[in-house]
Amino acid sequence: MGGLDGVVADLRMAEGWSQACPYSNGVPVVAMMPGSAPSGLDHNVVPGQVTRLYLLSYLDNVLAIEVVDIADAGHVDVLTAVVETFAFDG
């Protein structure tokens, strides 16, 4: 994507998953990527959501791009068309 090599995966919560996190008010959630300083923002998958996750090799790091359809309403391909216009130097 955008001249970078990597992998892509679509992530959804498994049927029957019921485990919550301390901050999810009892709503089932799957931790996808823990946040790191300075933000500490956790990236999660919740019921009914699909996340298309791109992990791309960029310089000496990994660039992550998330495309999230909150309602898994078939918008991932439309959103992906926007992401596919990205171009990166490096």
PDB file of N, CA, C and O in Angstrom, chain B, residues numbered from 101:
ATOM      1  N   MET B 101       0.842  -1.177   0.000  1.00  0.00           N
ATOM      2  CA  MET B 101       0.000   0.000   0.000  1.00  0.00           C
ATOM      3  C   MET B 101       0.886   1.240   0.000  1.00  0.00           C
ATOM      4  O   MET B 101       1.835   1.331   0.779  1.00  0.00           O
ATOM      5  N   GLY B 102       0.586   2.157  -0.843  1.00  0.00           N
ATOM      6  CA  GLY B 102       1.315   3.417  -0.870  1.00  0.00           C
ATOM      7  C   GLY B 102       2.802   3.267  -1.064  1.00  0.00           C
ATOM      8  O   GLY B 102       3.569   4.160  -0.703  1.00  0.00           O
ATOM      9  N   GLY B 103       3.229   2.137  -1.636  1.00  0.00           N
ATOM     10  CA  GLY B 103       4.645   1.889  -1.837  1.00  0.00           C
ATOM     11  C   GLY B 103       5.301   1.144  -0.686  1.00  0.00           C
ATOM     12  O   GLY B 103       6.502   0.877  -0.741  1.00  0.00           O
ATOM     13  N   LEU B 104       4.554   0.801   0.348  1.00  0.00           N
ATOM     14  CA  LEU B 104       5.097   0.068   1.496  1.00  0.00           C
ATOM     15  C   LEU B 104       4.631  -1.381   1.465  1.00  0.00           C
ATOM     16  O   LEU B 104       3.538  -1.688   0.990  1.00  0.00           O
ATOM     17  N   ASP B 105       5.488  -2.273   1.985  1.00  0.00           N
ATOM     18  CA  ASP B 105       5.139  -3.687   2.096  1.00  0.00           C
ATOM     19  C   ASP B 105       4.509  -3.948   3.457  1.00  0.00           C
ATOM     20  O   ASP B 105       4.814  -3.259   4.431  1.00  0.00           O
ATOM     21  N   GLY B 106       3.632  -4.943   3.524  1.00  0.00           N
ATOM     22  CA  GLY B 106       3.037  -5.299   4.795  1.00  0.00           C
ATOM     23  C   GLY B 106       1.951  -6.333   4.652  1.00  0.00           C
ATOM     24  O   GLY B 106       1.877  -7.057   3.660  1.00  0.00           O
ATOM     25  N   VAL B 107       1.110  -6.387   5.663  1.00  0.00           N
ATOM     26  CA  VAL B 107       0.005  -7.346   5.693  1.00  0.00           C
ATOM     27  C   VAL B 107      -1.280  -6.605   6.039  1.00  0.00           C
ATOM     28  O   VAL B 107      -1.263  -5.500   6.580  1.00  0.00           O
ATOM     29  N   VAL B 108      -2.404  -7.257   5.705  1.00  0.00           N
ATOM     30  CA  VAL B 108      -3.712  -6.696   6.034  1.00  0.00           C
ATOM     31  C   VAL B 108      -4.597  -7.828   6.547  1.00  0.00           C
ATOM     32  O   VAL B 108      -4.537  -8.954   6.052  1.00  0.00           O
ATOM     33  N   ALA B 109      -5.419  -7.511   7.547  1.00  0.00           N
ATOM     34  CA  ALA B 109      -6.343  -8.505   8.099  1.00  0.00           C
ATOM     35  C   ALA B 109      -7.628  -7.808   8.515  1.00  0.00           C
ATOM     36  O   ALA B 109      -7.611  -6.677   8.999  1.00  0.00           O
ATOM     37  N   ASP B 110      -8.752  -8.509   8.316  1.00  0.00           N
ATOM     38  CA  ASP B 110     -10.045  -8.031   8.813  1.00  0.00           C
ATOM     39  C   ASP B 110     -10.309  -8.709  10.152  1.00  0.00           C
ATOM     40  O   ASP B 110     -10.225  -9.932  10.263  1.00  0.00           O
ATOM     41  N   LEU B 111     -10.625  -7.917  11.157  1.00  0.00           N
ATOM     42  CA  LEU B 111     -10.819  -8.419  12.514  1.00  0.00           C
ATOM     43  C   LEU B 111     -12.252  -8.200  12.965  1.00  0.00           C
ATOM     44  O   LEU B 111     -12.801  -7.109  12.815  1.00  0.00           O
ATOM     45  N   ARG B 112     -12.850  -9.242  13.516  1.00  0.00           N
ATOM     46  CA  ARG B 112     -14.194  -9.178  14.100  1.00  0.00           C
ATOM     47  C   ARG B 112     -14.163  -9.958  15.405  1.00  0.00           C
ATOM     48  O   ARG B 112     -13.347 -10.863  15.581  1.00  0.00           O
ATOM     49  N   MET B 113     -15.049  -9.602  16.307  1.00  0.00           N
ATOM     50  CA  MET B 113     -15.157 -10.325  17.562  1.00  0.00           C
ATOM     51  C   MET B 113     -15.769 -11.704  17.288  1.00  0.00           C
ATOM     52  O   MET B 113     -16.717 -11.831  16.513  1.00  0.00           O
ATOM     53  N   ALA B 114     -15.214 -12.726  17.932  1.00  0.00           N
ATOM     54  CA  ALA B 114     -15.744 -14.082  17.772  1.00  0.00           C
ATOM     55  C   ALA B 114     -17.139 -14.178  18.379  1.00  0.00           C
ATOM     56  O   ALA B 114     -17.429 -13.582  19.416  1.00  0.00           O
ATOM     57  N   GLU B 115     -17.998 -14.948  17.703  1.00  0.00           N
ATOM     58  CA  GLU B 115     -19.345 -15.194  18.246  1.00  0.00           C
ATOM     59  C   GLU B 115     -19.216 -15.779  19.639  1.00  0.00           C
ATOM     60  O   GLU B 115     -18.387 -16.660  19.870  1.00  0.00           O
ATOM     61  N   GLY B 116     -20.019 -15.305  20.559  1.00  0.00           N
ATOM     62  CA  GLY B 116     -20.024 -15.832  21.906  1.00  0.00           C
ATOM     63  C   GLY B 116     -19.022 -15.200  22.850  1.00  0.00           C
ATOM     64  O   GLY B 116     -19.026 -15.498  24.044  1.00  0.00           O
ATOM     65  N   TRP B 117     -18.153 -14.319  22.330  1.00  0.00           N
ATOM     66  CA  TRP B 117     -17.176 -13.650  23.204  1.00  0.00           C
ATOM     67  C   TRP B 117     -17.924 -12.769  24.186  1.00  0.00           C
ATOM     68  O   TRP B 117     -18.807 -12.011  23.786  1.00  0.00           O
ATOM     69  N   SER B 118     -17.585 -12.857  25.459  1.00  0.00           N
ATOM     70  CA  SER B 118     -18.323 -12.083  26.466  1.00  0.00           C
ATOM     71  C   SER B 118     -17.419 -11.353  27.444  1.00  0.00           C
ATOM     72  O   SER B 118     -17.913 -10.687  28.355  1.00  0.00           O
ATOM     73  N   GLN B 119     -16.112 -11.461  27.277  1.00  0.00           N
ATOM     74  CA  GLN B 119     -15.193 -10.837  28.227  1.00  0.00           C
ATOM     75  C   GLN B 119     -15.156  -9.326  28.022  1.00  0.00           C
ATOM     76  O   GLN B 119     -15.023  -8.836  26.901  1.00  0.00           O
ATOM     77  N   ALA B 120     -15.275  -8.608  29.125  1.00  0.00           N
ATOM     78  CA  ALA B 120     -15.214  -7.151  29.099  1.00  0.00           C
ATOM     79  C   ALA B 120     -13.867  -6.689  29.658  1.00  0.00           C
ATOM     80  O   ALA B 120     -13.118  -7.477  30.236  1.00  0.00           O
ATOM     81  N   CYS B 121     -13.577  -5.417  29.478  1.00  0.00           N
ATOM     82  CA  CYS B 121     -12.393  -4.791  30.063  1.00  0.00           C
ATOM     83  C   CYS B 121     -12.854  -3.869  31.186  1.00  0.00           C
ATOM     84  O   CYS B 121     -14.027  -3.498  31.233  1.00  0.00           O
ATOM     85  N   PRO B 122     -11.952  -3.493  32.091  1.00  0.00           N
ATOM     86  CA  PRO B 122     -12.339  -2.620  33.194  1.00  0.00           C
ATOM     87  C   PRO B 122     -12.984  -1.305  32.754  1.00  0.00           C
ATOM     88  O   PRO B 122     -13.765  -0.717  33.503  1.00  0.00           O
ATOM     89  N   TYR B 123     -12.664  -0.843  31.549  1.00  0.00           N
ATOM     90  CA  TYR B 123     -13.176   0.451  31.086  1.00  0.00           C
ATOM     91  C   TYR B 123     -14.341   0.326  30.112  1.00  0.00           C
ATOM     92  O   TYR B 123     -14.795   1.339  29.580  1.00  0.00           O
ATOM     93  N   SER B 124     -14.844  -0.888  29.860  1.00  0.00           N
ATOM     94  CA  SER B 124     -15.874  -1.043  28.836  1.00  0.00           C
ATOM     95  C   SER B 124     -17.296  -1.107  29.389  1.00  0.00           C
ATOM     96  O   SER B 124     -18.231  -1.415  28.651  1.00  0.00           O
ATOM     97  N   ASN B 125     -17.465  -0.826  30.658  1.00  0.00           N
ATOM     98  CA  ASN B 125     -18.801  -0.810  31.276  1.00  0.00           C
ATOM     99  C   ASN B 125     -19.582  -2.091  31.018  1.00  0.00           C
ATOM    100  O   ASN B 125     -20.792  -2.047  30.794  1.00  0.00           O
ATOM    101  N   GLY B 126     -18.898  -3.229  31.048  1.00  0.00           N
ATOM    102  CA  GLY B 126     -19.558  -4.506  30.876  1.00  0.00           C
ATOM    103  C   GLY B 126     -19.761  -4.942  29.443  1.00  0.00           C
ATOM    104  O   GLY B 126     -20.192  -6.069  29.201  1.00  0.00           O
ATOM    105  N   VAL B 127     -19.462  -4.076  28.482  1.00  0.00           N
ATOM    106  CA  VAL B 127     -19.605  -4.430  27.058  1.00  0.00           C
ATOM    107  C   VAL B 127     -18.436  -5.328  26.665  1.00  0.00           C
ATOM    108  O   VAL B 127     -17.288  -5.007  26.973  1.00  0.00           O
ATOM    109  N   PRO B 128     -18.701  -6.442  25.993  1.00  0.00           N
ATOM    110  CA  PRO B 128     -17.602  -7.297  25.543  1.00  0.00           C
ATOM    111  C   PRO B 128     -16.652  -6.517  24.638  1.00  0.00           C
ATOM    112  O   PRO B 128     -17.085  -5.716  23.810  1.00  0.00           O
ATOM    113  N   VAL B 129     -15.356  -6.760  24.806  1.00  0.00           N
ATOM    114  CA  VAL B 129     -14.355  -6.058  24.020  1.00  0.00           C
ATOM    115  C   VAL B 129     -13.128  -6.964  23.887  1.00  0.00           C
ATOM    116  O   VAL B 129     -12.781  -7.699  24.811  1.00  0.00           O
ATOM    117  N   VAL B 130     -12.481  -6.897  22.722  1.00  0.00           N
ATOM    118  CA  VAL B 130     -11.235  -7.621  22.499  1.00  0.00           C
ATOM    119  C   VAL B 130     -10.150  -6.582  22.271  1.00  0.00           C
ATOM    120  O   VAL B 130     -10.252  -5.746  21.373  1.00  0.00           O
ATOM    121  N   ALA B 131      -9.109  -6.642  23.094  1.00  0.00           N
ATOM    122  CA  ALA B 131      -7.981  -5.728  22.922  1.00  0.00           C
ATOM    123  C   ALA B 131      -7.212  -6.131  21.670  1.00  0.00           C
ATOM    124  O   ALA B 131      -6.780  -7.275  21.531  1.00  0.00           O
ATOM    125  N   MET B 132      -7.049  -5.174  20.767  1.00  0.00           N
ATOM    126  CA  MET B 132      -6.365  -5.444  19.508  1.00  0.00           C
ATOM    127  C   MET B 132      -4.908  -4.987  19.601  1.00  0.00           C
ATOM    128  O   MET B 132      -3.990  -5.748  19.295  1.00  0.00           O
ATOM    129  N   MET B 133      -4.707  -3.743  20.023  1.00  0.00           N
ATOM    130  CA  MET B 133      -3.363  -3.193  20.207  1.00  0.00           C
ATOM    131  C   MET B 133      -3.405  -2.268  21.413  1.00  0.00           C
ATOM    132  O   MET B 133      -4.229  -1.355  21.465  1.00  0.00           O
ATOM    133  N   PRO B 134      -2.529  -2.494  22.377  1.00  0.00           N
ATOM    134  CA  PRO B 134      -2.483  -1.567  23.513  1.00  0.00           C
ATOM    135  C   PRO B 134      -1.818  -0.266  23.091  1.00  0.00           C
ATOM    136  O   PRO B 134      -0.897  -0.258  22.274  1.00  0.00           O
ATOM    137  N   GLY B 135      -2.292   0.813  23.652  1.00  0.00           N
ATOM    138  CA  GLY B 135      -1.687   2.105  23.362  1.00  0.00           C
ATOM    139  C   GLY B 135      -0.321   2.223  24.002  1.00  0.00           C
ATOM    140  O   GLY B 135      -0.007   1.509  24.954  1.00  0.00           O
ATOM    141  N   SER B 136       0.477   3.114  23.485  1.00  0.00           N
ATOM    142  CA  SER B 136       1.797   3.363  24.067  1.00  0.00           C
ATOM    143  C   SER B 136       1.967   4.856  24.287  1.00  0.00           C
ATOM    144  O   SER B 136       1.313   5.677  23.643  1.00  0.00           O
ATOM    145  N   ALA B 137       2.842   5.182  25.191  1.00  0.00           N
ATOM    146  CA  ALA B 137       3.064   6.575  25.551  1.00  0.00           C
ATOM    147  C   ALA B 137       3.411   7.379  24.302  1.00  0.00           C
ATOM    148  O   ALA B 137       4.105   6.863  23.426  1.00  0.00           O
ATOM    149  N   PRO B 138       2.969   8.576  24.193  1.00  0.00           N
ATOM    150  CA  PRO B 138       2.314   9.334  25.253  1.00  0.00           C
ATOM    151  C   PRO B 138       0.800   9.205  25.297  1.00  0.00           C
ATOM    152  O   PRO B 138       0.186   9.703  26.240  1.00  0.00           O
ATOM    153  N   SER B 139       0.165   8.555  24.315  1.00  0.00           N
ATOM    154  CA  SER B 139      -1.300   8.576  24.276  1.00  0.00           C
ATOM    155  C   SER B 139      -1.935   7.539  25.193  1.00  0.00           C
ATOM    156  O   SER B 139      -2.865   7.864  25.931  1.00  0.00           O
ATOM    157  N   GLY B 140      -1.458   6.307  25.164  1.00  0.00           N
ATOM    158  CA  GLY B 140      -2.071   5.250  25.949  1.00  0.00           C
ATOM    159  C   GLY B 140      -3.433   4.826  25.428  1.00  0.00           C
ATOM    160  O   GLY B 140      -4.159   4.130  26.137  1.00  0.00           O
ATOM    161  N   LEU B 141      -3.805   5.214  24.226  1.00  0.00           N
ATOM    162  CA  LEU B 141      -5.091   4.846  23.642  1.00  0.00           C
ATOM    163  C   LEU B 141      -5.068   3.380  23.238  1.00  0.00           C
ATOM    164  O   LEU B 141      -4.225   2.966  22.441  1.00  0.00           O
ATOM    165  N   ASP B 142      -5.999   2.584  23.789  1.00  0.00           N
ATOM    166  CA  ASP B 142      -6.114   1.185  23.400  1.00  0.00           C
ATOM    167  C   ASP B 142      -6.982   1.074  22.153  1.00  0.00           C
ATOM    168  O   ASP B 142      -7.972   1.791  22.008  1.00  0.00           O
ATOM    169  N   HIS B 143      -6.609   0.186  21.271  1.00  0.00           N
ATOM    170  CA  HIS B 143      -7.371  -0.077  20.060  1.00  0.00           C
ATOM    171  C   HIS B 143      -8.077  -1.409  20.271  1.00  0.00           C
ATOM    172  O   HIS B 143      -7.429  -2.424  20.525  1.00  0.00           O
ATOM    173  N   ASN B 144      -9.388  -1.407  20.166  1.00  0.00           N
ATOM    174  CA  ASN B 144     -10.201  -2.577  20.493  1.00  0.00           C
ATOM    175  C   ASN B 144     -11.139  -2.941  19.359  1.00  0.00           C
ATOM    176  O   ASN B 144     -11.362  -2.163  18.431  1.00  0.00           O
ATOM    177  N   VAL B 145     -11.684  -4.153  19.461  1.00  0.00           N
ATOM    178  CA  VAL B 145     -12.776  -4.594  18.602  1.00  0.00           C
ATOM    179  C   VAL B 145     -13.962  -4.847  19.515  1.00  0.00           C
ATOM    180  O   VAL B 145     -13.841  -5.519  20.539  1.00  0.00           O
ATOM    181  N   VAL B 146     -15.116  -4.299  19.132  1.00  0.00           N
ATOM    182  CA  VAL B 146     -16.331  -4.435  19.934  1.00  0.00           C
ATOM    183  C   VAL B 146     -17.387  -5.178  19.120  1.00  0.00           C
ATOM    184  O   VAL B 146     -17.224  -5.351  17.912  1.00  0.00           O
ATOM    185  N   PRO B 147     -18.464  -5.619  19.765  1.00  0.00           N
ATOM    186  CA  PRO B 147     -19.492  -6.381  19.045  1.00  0.00           C
ATOM    187  C   PRO B 147     -20.028  -5.628  17.825  1.00  0.00           C
ATOM    188  O   PRO B 147     -20.306  -4.431  17.891  1.00  0.00           O
ATOM    189  N   GLY B 148     -20.166  -6.347  16.717  1.00  0.00           N
ATOM    190  CA  GLY B 148     -20.764  -5.783  15.516  1.00  0.00           C
ATOM    191  C   GLY B 148     -19.839  -4.927  14.682  1.00  0.00           C
ATOM    192  O   GLY B 148     -20.274  -4.357  13.681  1.00  0.00           O
ATOM    193  N   GLN B 149     -18.585  -4.819  15.056  1.00  0.00           N
ATOM    194  CA  GLN B 149     -17.628  -3.966  14.364  1.00  0.00           C
ATOM    195  C   GLN B 149     -16.687  -4.818  13.522  1.00  0.00           C
ATOM    196  O   GLN B 149     -16.404  -5.964  13.871  1.00  0.00           O
ATOM    197  N   VAL B 150     -16.205  -4.266  12.421  1.00  0.00           N
ATOM    198  CA  VAL B 150     -15.112  -4.890  11.673  1.00  0.00           C
ATOM    199  C   VAL B 150     -14.002  -3.856  11.543  1.00  0.00           C
ATOM    200  O   VAL B 150     -14.254  -2.690  11.241  1.00  0.00           O
ATOM    201  N   THR B 151     -12.782  -4.296  11.774  1.00  0.00           N
ATOM    202  CA  THR B 151     -11.607  -3.437  11.622  1.00  0.00           C
ATOM    203  C   THR B 151     -10.691  -4.067  10.591  1.00  0.00           C
ATOM    204  O   THR B 151     -10.271  -5.215  10.739  1.00  0.00           O
ATOM    205  N   ARG B 152     -10.383  -3.315   9.550  1.00  0.00           N
ATOM    206  CA  ARG B 152      -9.363  -3.752   8.583  1.00  0.00           C
ATOM    207  C   ARG B 152      -8.061  -3.119   9.051  1.00  0.00           C
ATOM    208  O   ARG B 152      -7.924  -1.896   9.079  1.00  0.00           O
ATOM    209  N   LEU B 153      -7.117  -3.960   9.415  1.00  0.00           N
ATOM    210  CA  LEU B 153      -5.854  -3.501   9.992  1.00  0.00           C
ATOM    211  C   LEU B 153      -4.720  -3.739   9.007  1.00  0.00           C
ATOM    212  O   LEU B 153      -4.466  -4.866   8.581  1.00  0.00           O
ATOM    213  N   TYR B 154      -4.048  -2.655   8.656  1.00  0.00           N
ATOM    214  CA  TYR B 154      -2.858  -2.717   7.814  1.00  0.00           C
ATOM    215  C   TYR B 154      -1.648  -2.550   8.714  1.00  0.00           C
ATOM    216  O   TYR B 154      -1.603  -1.614   9.513  1.00  0.00           O
ATOM    217  N   LEU B 155      -0.669  -3.432   8.604  1.00  0.00           N
ATOM    218  CA  LEU B 155       0.612  -3.302   9.304  1.00  0.00           C
ATOM    219  C   LEU B 155       1.679  -3.235   8.222  1.00  0.00           C
ATOM    220  O   LEU B 155       1.945  -4.215   7.527  1.00  0.00           O
ATOM    221  N   LEU B 156       2.283  -2.062   8.094  1.00  0.00           N
ATOM    222  CA  LEU B 156       3.202  -1.786   6.991  1.00  0.00           C
ATOM    223  C   LEU B 156       4.601  -1.503   7.511  1.00  0.00           C
ATOM    224  O   LEU B 156       4.771  -0.846   8.538  1.00  0.00           O
ATOM    225  N   SER B 157       5.589  -1.995   6.804  1.00  0.00           N
ATOM    226  CA  SER B 157       6.983  -1.725   7.150  1.00  0.00           C
ATOM    227  C   SER B 157       7.322  -0.309   6.691  1.00  0.00           C
ATOM    228  O   SER B 157       7.208   0.019   5.510  1.00  0.00           O
ATOM    229  N   TYR B 158       7.744   0.526   7.650  1.00  0.00           N
ATOM    230  CA  TYR B 158       8.069   1.914   7.324  1.00  0.00           C
ATOM    231  C   TYR B 158       9.350   2.302   8.037  1.00  0.00           C
ATOM    232  O   TYR B 158       9.387   2.393   9.264  1.00  0.00           O
ATOM    233  N   LEU B 159      10.402   2.529   7.259  1.00  0.00           N
ATOM    234  CA  LEU B 159      11.733   2.807   7.794  1.00  0.00           C
ATOM    235  C   LEU B 159      12.094   1.668   8.740  1.00  0.00           C
ATOM    236  O   LEU B 159      12.114   0.515   8.309  1.00  0.00           O
ATOM    237  N   ASP B 160      12.380   1.942  10.011  1.00  0.00           N
ATOM    238  CA  ASP B 160      12.716   0.875  10.958  1.00  0.00           C
ATOM    239  C   ASP B 160      11.555   0.580  11.893  1.00  0.00           C
ATOM    240  O   ASP B 160      11.767   0.046  12.981  1.00  0.00           O
ATOM    241  N   ASN B 161      10.334   0.915  11.495  1.00  0.00           N
ATOM    242  CA  ASN B 161       9.174   0.772  12.362  1.00  0.00           C
ATOM    243  C   ASN B 161       8.026   0.094  11.618  1.00  0.00           C
ATOM    244  O   ASN B 161       8.153  -0.318  10.465  1.00  0.00           O
ATOM    245  N   VAL B 162       6.917  -0.001  12.317  1.00  0.00           N
ATOM    246  CA  VAL B 162       5.685  -0.513  11.725  1.00  0.00           C
ATOM    247  C   VAL B 162       4.658   0.606  11.736  1.00  0.00           C
ATOM    248  O   VAL B 162       4.419   1.228  12.771  1.00  0.00           O
ATOM    249  N   LEU B 163       4.062   0.857  10.601  1.00  0.00           N
ATOM    250  CA  LEU B 163       2.982   1.823  10.481  1.00  0.00           C
ATOM    251  C   LEU B 163       1.677   1.046  10.474  1.00  0.00           C
ATOM    252  O   LEU B 163       1.473   0.175   9.629  1.00  0.00           O
ATOM    253  N   ALA B 164       0.788   1.360  11.419  1.00  0.00           N
ATOM    254  CA  ALA B 164      -0.517   0.698  11.488  1.00  0.00           C
ATOM    255  C   ALA B 164      -1.583   1.656  10.985  1.00  0.00           C
ATOM    256  O   ALA B 164      -1.623   2.822  11.377  1.00  0.00           O
ATOM    257  N   ILE B 165      -2.445   1.151  10.113  1.00  0.00           N
ATOM    258  CA  ILE B 165      -3.593   1.912   9.625  1.00  0.00           C
ATOM    259  C   ILE B 165      -4.833   1.084   9.914  1.00  0.00           C
ATOM    260  O   ILE B 165      -4.910  -0.084   9.533  1.00  0.00           O
ATOM    261  N   GLU B 166      -5.800   1.688  10.583  1.00  0.00           N
ATOM    262  CA  GLU B 166      -7.054   1.013  10.897  1.00  0.00           C
ATOM    263  C   GLU B 166      -8.186   1.623  10.085  1.00  0.00           C
ATOM    264  O   GLU B 166      -8.343   2.843  10.036  1.00  0.00           O
ATOM    265  N   VAL B 167      -8.973   0.760   9.447  1.00  0.00           N
ATOM    266  CA  VAL B 167     -10.201   1.170   8.782  1.00  0.00           C
ATOM    267  C   VAL B 167     -11.320   0.493   9.563  1.00  0.00           C
ATOM    268  O   VAL B 167     -11.395  -0.735   9.590  1.00  0.00           O
ATOM    269  N   VAL B 168     -12.194   1.279  10.202  1.00  0.00           N
ATOM    270  CA  VAL B 168     -13.187   0.718  11.117  1.00  0.00           C
ATOM    271  C   VAL B 168     -14.599   1.017  10.633  1.00  0.00           C
ATOM    272  O   VAL B 168     -14.974   2.171  10.423  1.00  0.00           O
ATOM    273  N   ASP B 169     -15.366  -0.045  10.463  1.00  0.00           N
ATOM    274  CA  ASP B 169     -16.801   0.059  10.181  1.00  0.00           C
ATOM    275  C   ASP B 169     -17.499  -0.340  11.478  1.00  0.00           C
ATOM    276  O   ASP B 169     -17.624  -1.526  11.784  1.00  0.00           O
ATOM    277  N   ILE B 170     -17.949   0.648  12.231  1.00  0.00           N
ATOM    278  CA  ILE B 170     -18.500   0.426  13.559  1.00  0.00           C
ATOM    279  C   ILE B 170     -19.660  -0.561  13.531  1.00  0.00           C
ATOM    280  O   ILE B 170     -19.798  -1.369  14.449  1.00  0.00           O
ATOM    281  N   ALA B 171     -20.482  -0.514  12.513  1.00  0.00           N
ATOM    282  CA  ALA B 171     -21.671  -1.370  12.468  1.00  0.00           C
ATOM    283  C   ALA B 171     -21.511  -2.552  11.513  1.00  0.00           C
ATOM    284  O   ALA B 171     -22.488  -3.246  11.233  1.00  0.00           O
ATOM    285  N   ASP B 172     -20.294  -2.796  11.007  1.00  0.00           N
ATOM    286  CA  ASP B 172     -20.059  -3.858  10.024  1.00  0.00           C
ATOM    287  C   ASP B 172     -21.148  -3.830   8.959  1.00  0.00           C
ATOM    288  O   ASP B 172     -21.763  -4.845   8.632  1.00  0.00           O
ATOM    289  N   ALA B 173     -21.362  -2.618   8.428  1.00  0.00           N
ATOM    290  CA  ALA B 173     -22.457  -2.379   7.488  1.00  0.00           C
ATOM    291  C   ALA B 173     -22.016  -2.424   6.035  1.00  0.00           C
ATOM    292  O   ALA B 173     -22.715  -1.916   5.158  1.00  0.00           O
ATOM    293  N   GLY B 174     -20.852  -3.033   5.771  1.00  0.00           N
ATOM    294  CA  GLY B 174     -20.399  -3.152   4.396  1.00  0.00           C
ATOM    295  C   GLY B 174     -19.660  -1.937   3.879  1.00  0.00           C
ATOM    296  O   GLY B 174     -19.520  -1.772   2.667  1.00  0.00           O
ATOM    297  N   HIS B 175     -19.180  -1.076   4.778  1.00  0.00           N
ATOM    298  CA  HIS B 175     -18.482   0.136   4.357  1.00  0.00           C
ATOM    299  C   HIS B 175     -16.968  -0.032   4.258  1.00  0.00           C
ATOM    300  O   HIS B 175     -16.282   0.870   3.777  1.00  0.00           O
ATOM    301  N   VAL B 176     -16.440  -1.165   4.703  1.00  0.00           N
ATOM    302  CA  VAL B 176     -14.988  -1.333   4.731  1.00  0.00           C
ATOM    303  C   VAL B 176     -14.377  -1.172   3.347  1.00  0.00           C
ATOM    304  O   VAL B 176     -13.335  -0.530   3.215  1.00  0.00           O
ATOM    305  N   ASP B 177     -14.985  -1.728   2.325  1.00  0.00           N
ATOM    306  CA  ASP B 177     -14.406  -1.614   0.984  1.00  0.00           C
ATOM    307  C   ASP B 177     -14.416  -0.171   0.487  1.00  0.00           C
ATOM    308  O   ASP B 177     -13.477   0.258  -0.185  1.00  0.00           O
ATOM    309  N   VAL B 178     -15.459   0.575   0.808  1.00  0.00           N
ATOM    310  CA  VAL B 178     -15.523   1.990   0.415  1.00  0.00           C
ATOM    311  C   VAL B 178     -14.443   2.774   1.147  1.00  0.00           C
ATOM    312  O   VAL B 178     -13.751   3.593   0.542  1.00  0.00           O
ATOM    313  N   LEU B 179     -14.294   2.527   2.447  1.00  0.00           N
ATOM    314  CA  LEU B 179     -13.264   3.207   3.236  1.00  0.00           C
ATOM    315  C   LEU B 179     -11.871   2.807   2.774  1.00  0.00           C
ATOM    316  O   LEU B 179     -10.961   3.635   2.755  1.00  0.00           O
ATOM    317  N   THR B 180     -11.702   1.555   2.405  1.00  0.00           N
ATOM    318  CA  THR B 180     -10.410   1.075   1.918  1.00  0.00           C
ATOM    319  C   THR B 180     -10.012   1.788   0.638  1.00  0.00           C
ATOM    320  O   THR B 180      -8.826   2.036   0.420  1.00  0.00           O
ATOM    321  N   ALA B 181     -10.964   2.123  -0.209  1.00  0.00           N
ATOM    322  CA  ALA B 181     -10.649   2.845  -1.450  1.00  0.00           C
ATOM    323  C   ALA B 181      -9.983   4.177  -1.142  1.00  0.00           C
ATOM    324  O   ALA B 181      -9.116   4.626  -1.891  1.00  0.00           O
ATOM    325  N   VAL B 182     -10.380   4.807  -0.050  1.00  0.00           N
ATOM    326  CA  VAL B 182      -9.751   6.068   0.365  1.00  0.00           C
ATOM    327  C   VAL B 182      -8.326   5.795   0.838  1.00  0.00           C
ATOM    328  O   VAL B 182      -7.393   6.492   0.439  1.00  0.00           O
ATOM    329  N   VAL B 183      -8.158   4.788   1.681  1.00  0.00           N
ATOM    330  CA  VAL B 183      -6.832   4.457   2.208  1.00  0.00           C
ATOM    331  C   VAL B 183      -5.872   4.097   1.076  1.00  0.00           C
ATOM    332  O   VAL B 183      -4.685   4.416   1.145  1.00  0.00           O
ATOM    333  N   GLU B 184      -6.370   3.443   0.048  1.00  0.00           N
ATOM    334  CA  GLU B 184      -5.514   3.032  -1.060  1.00  0.00           C
ATOM    335  C   GLU B 184      -4.995   4.214  -1.880  1.00  0.00           C
ATOM    336  O   GLU B 184      -4.147   4.029  -2.752  1.00  0.00           O
ATOM    337  N   THR B 185      -5.480   5.403  -1.619  1.00  0.00           N
ATOM    338  CA  THR B 185      -4.940   6.596  -2.290  1.00  0.00           C
ATOM    339  C   THR B 185      -3.714   7.146  -1.550  1.00  0.00           C
ATOM    340  O   THR B 185      -3.031   8.030  -2.067  1.00  0.00           O
ATOM    341  N   PHE B 186      -3.429   6.630  -0.340  1.00  0.00           N
ATOM    342  CA  PHE B 186      -2.290   7.113   0.441  1.00  0.00           C
ATOM    343  C   PHE B 186      -0.979   6.787  -0.279  1.00  0.00           C
ATOM    344  O   PHE B 186      -0.857   5.749  -0.929  1.00  0.00           O
ATOM    345  N   ALA B 187      -0.018   7.676  -0.156  1.00  0.00           N
ATOM    346  CA  ALA B 187       1.323   7.436  -0.684  1.00  0.00           C
ATOM    347  C   ALA B 187       2.321   7.838   0.397  1.00  0.00           C
ATOM    348  O   ALA B 187       2.143   8.848   1.078  1.00  0.00           O
ATOM    349  N   PHE B 188       3.372   7.033   0.544  1.00  0.00           N
ATOM    350  CA  PHE B 188       4.370   7.273   1.586  1.00  0.00           C
ATOM    351  C   PHE B 188       5.750   7.356   0.965  1.00  0.00           C
ATOM    352  O   PHE B 188       6.059   6.653   0.002  1.00  0.00           O
ATOM    353  N   ASP B 189       6.573   8.222   1.528  1.00  0.00           N
ATOM    354  CA  ASP B 189       7.978   8.289   1.156  1.00  0.00           C
ATOM    355  C   ASP B 189       8.746   7.386   2.118  1.00  0.00           C
ATOM    356  O   ASP B 189       8.404   7.309   3.298  1.00  0.00           O
ATOM    357  N   GLY B 190       9.738   6.733   1.647  1.00  0.00           N
ATOM    358  CA  GLY B 190      10.538   5.913   2.546  1.00  0.00           C
ATOM    359  C   GLY B 190      10.732   4.572   2.017  1.00  0.00           C
ATOM    360  O   GLY B 190      11.388   3.746   2.653  1.00  0.00           O
TER     361      GLY B 190
END
